[in-house]
Amino acid sequence: MKTDIILSGVGGQGILSIAAIIGEAALKEGLYIKQAEVHGMSQRGGDVQSNLRISSEPIHSDLIAKGQADVIISMEPMEALRYLPYLNKEKGWIITSSVPYVNIPNYPDIDKIKAEYSAMSNVVLIDIDKLAKENNVPRSANVVLLGAAQKALGIDIEKLEDAIRAVFSRKGDAVVEANIKALGIGAAL
């Protein structure tokens, strides 16, 4: 078993929390894991990206080669396109928020971005913010996205729930339960 994952978004959207949950779940599965993060200007709304490699065999590099990513999970639709050269064109999946985080004056037209996605296969666009708000878990949109990616990751939902408990336990039961609920919302899509 080997899964190469690129997580992308903008600073403050919860990319590193998704990475922590996936990493914790993979360790509970007894898998090897390597991670490399790029924070950029994350505190100022800049790019945040993480390479996450999970395998049943030892992993020698923490970086994903071009054309090798099995999954791109992105909190922002334009950010997912930034890492398109790394996606395995035959079997890779893009699972991304459909709503842009417009933090630059020359942000591309969202209709052009969506048209680019519609020309691809294996793409899931989700309005995660709307789903999170409608289900009273507005601060857990990132975990809704993780739930939607669960099958592509090949990690049991129960392991992800256990990982949420481990990662968020210090924040209290309400935060843990909100994130488990968000995971279920995404997984049901």
C-alpha positions in Angstrom: 0.0 0.0 0.0 1.3 3.4 -1.0 -0.5 6.7 -1.1 1.1 10.0 -2.0 -0.9 13.1 -1.0 -0.5 16.8 -1.6 -2.4 19.0 0.7 -2.8 22.7 -0.3 -4.5 25.9 0.6 -4.0 29.3 2.1 -2.6 30.0 5.6 -5.2 29.6 8.3 -7.5 27.2 6.4 -6.5 24.1 8.4 -4.1 22.2 6.0 -1.7 21.3 8.7 -4.6 20.0 10.9 -5.6 17.7 8.0 -2.0 16.5 7.7 -1.9 15.8 11.5 -5.1 13.8 11.4 -4.0 11.7 8.4 -0.6 11.2 9.9 -2.0 10.1 13.2 -4.4 7.7 11.5 -1.6 6.2 9.3 0.5 5.6 12.4 -2.4 3.9 14.1 -2.7 1.6 11.0 1.0 0.7 11.5 2.0 2.5 8.3 5.2 4.4 7.5 4.8 8.1 7.0 6.9 11.0 5.7 5.8 14.6 5.5 7.3 17.8 4.1 5.6 21.2 4.6 5.9 24.6 3.0 4.4 27.4 5.0 5.4 30.3 2.7 3.8 33.5 3.9 1.0 31.5 5.7 0.4 34.0 8.4 -0.4 36.6 5.7 -2.7 34.5 3.6 0.0 32.8 1.5 0.3 29.3 0.2 0.5 26.4 2.6 1.4 23.0 1.1 2.3 19.6 2.5 3.6 16.4 0.9 2.3 13.5 2.8 3.6 10.0 1.9 2.0 6.9 3.5 3.2 3.3 2.8 3.3 -0.2 4.2 7.0 -0.2 3.1 9.7 2.2 4.3 9.7 5.5 2.5 13.0 7.0 1.4 12.0 10.6 0.4 9.5 13.0 1.9 8.9 14.7 -1.4 6.5 13.6 -4.1 7.8 13.5 -7.7 5.9 15.1 -10.6 3.2 12.8 -11.9 3.2 10.6 -8.7 0.5 12.1 -6.4 -2.4 9.9 -5.8 -4.5 12.6 -4.3 -4.5 16.4 -4.1 -6.7 17.7 -1.3 -7.1 21.4 -1.4 -9.0 24.0 0.6 -8.8 26.4 -2.3 -9.5 25.6 -6.0 -6.7 27.7 -7.6 -4.2 26.2 -5.1 -5.1 22.7 -6.3 -4.3 23.7 -9.9 -0.9 24.9 -8.8 0.1 21.3 -7.9 -1.5 19.7 -11.0 1.9 18.7 -12.5 2.4 16.4 -9.5 -0.9 14.5 -10.0 -0.8 11.0 -11.4 -2.8 11.7 -14.6 -4.1 8.2 -15.0 -5.5 7.4 -11.5 -5.0 10.5 -9.3 -7.8 12.4 -7.7 -8.4 16.1 -6.9 -10.7 16.8 -4.0 -11.1 20.5 -3.5 -13.3 23.3 -2.2 -15.3 24.9 -4.9 -15.2 28.3 -3.3 -12.2 30.5 -3.8 -10.3 32.3 -1.1 -9.7 35.6 -2.9 -6.6 37.0 -1.3 -4.9 38.6 -4.3 -6.1 41.4 -6.5 -5.6 39.4 -9.8 -7.3 36.2 -8.7 -8.4 34.3 -11.8 -12.0 34.1 -12.9 -13.6 31.3 -10.9 -15.6 30.2 -14.0 -12.4 29.6 -15.9 -11.0 27.6 -13.0 -14.2 25.5 -12.9 -14.1 25.0 -16.6 -10.5 23.7 -16.3 -11.8 21.2 -13.7 -14.7 20.1 -15.8 -12.3 19.0 -18.5 -10.6 16.6 -16.1 -11.6 13.3 -14.7 -11.4 12.3 -11.0 -12.3 15.7 -9.7 -14.5 16.4 -6.7 -15.5 20.1 -6.1 -17.4 20.7 -2.9 -18.7 23.9 -1.2 -17.2 22.8 2.1 -17.9 26.1 3.9 -21.6 25.9 3.1 -21.8 22.3 4.3 -19.9 23.1 7.5 -22.2 26.1 8.2 -25.4 24.3 7.4 -24.4 21.5 9.8 -23.3 23.8 12.6 -19.6 23.0 12.4 -18.4 26.2 10.7 -14.8 25.9 12.0 -14.4 22.4 10.7 -14.7 22.9 6.9 -11.3 21.4 6.5 -12.4 18.2 8.1 -15.5 18.1 5.9 -13.0 18.1 3.0 -10.9 15.3 4.7 -14.1 13.2 5.0 -14.8 13.7 1.3 -11.3 12.4 0.6 -11.4 9.4 2.9 -12.1 6.8 0.3 -9.3 8.1 -2.0 -6.9 8.0 1.0 -7.7 4.3 1.7 -7.8 4.9 5.5 -10.7 3.5 7.5 -13.1 6.2 8.8 -12.8 4.8 12.3 -9.0 5.4 12.2 -9.6 9.0 11.1 -12.1 9.4 14.0 -9.5 8.1 16.5 -6.9 10.4 15.0 -9.3 13.4 15.4 -9.7 12.4 19.1 -5.9 12.3 19.5 -5.2 15.5 17.7 -8.0 17.6 19.2 -8.4 16.1 22.7 -6.6 19.0 24.4 -9.2 21.4 22.9 -12.1 19.6 24.6 -14.9 17.3 23.8 -17.0 19.8 21.9 -14.2 20.4 19.4 -13.6 16.7 19.0 -17.3 16.0 18.4 -17.6 18.8 15.9 -14.7 17.5 13.9 -16.0 13.9 14.0 -19.4 15.2 12.8 -17.6 17.2 10.0 -15.7 14.1 8.9 -19.0 12.2 8.7 -20.6 14.9 6.6 -17.7 14.8 4.1 -17.6 11.0 4.0 -21.3 10.9 3.2 -20.8 12.9 0.0 
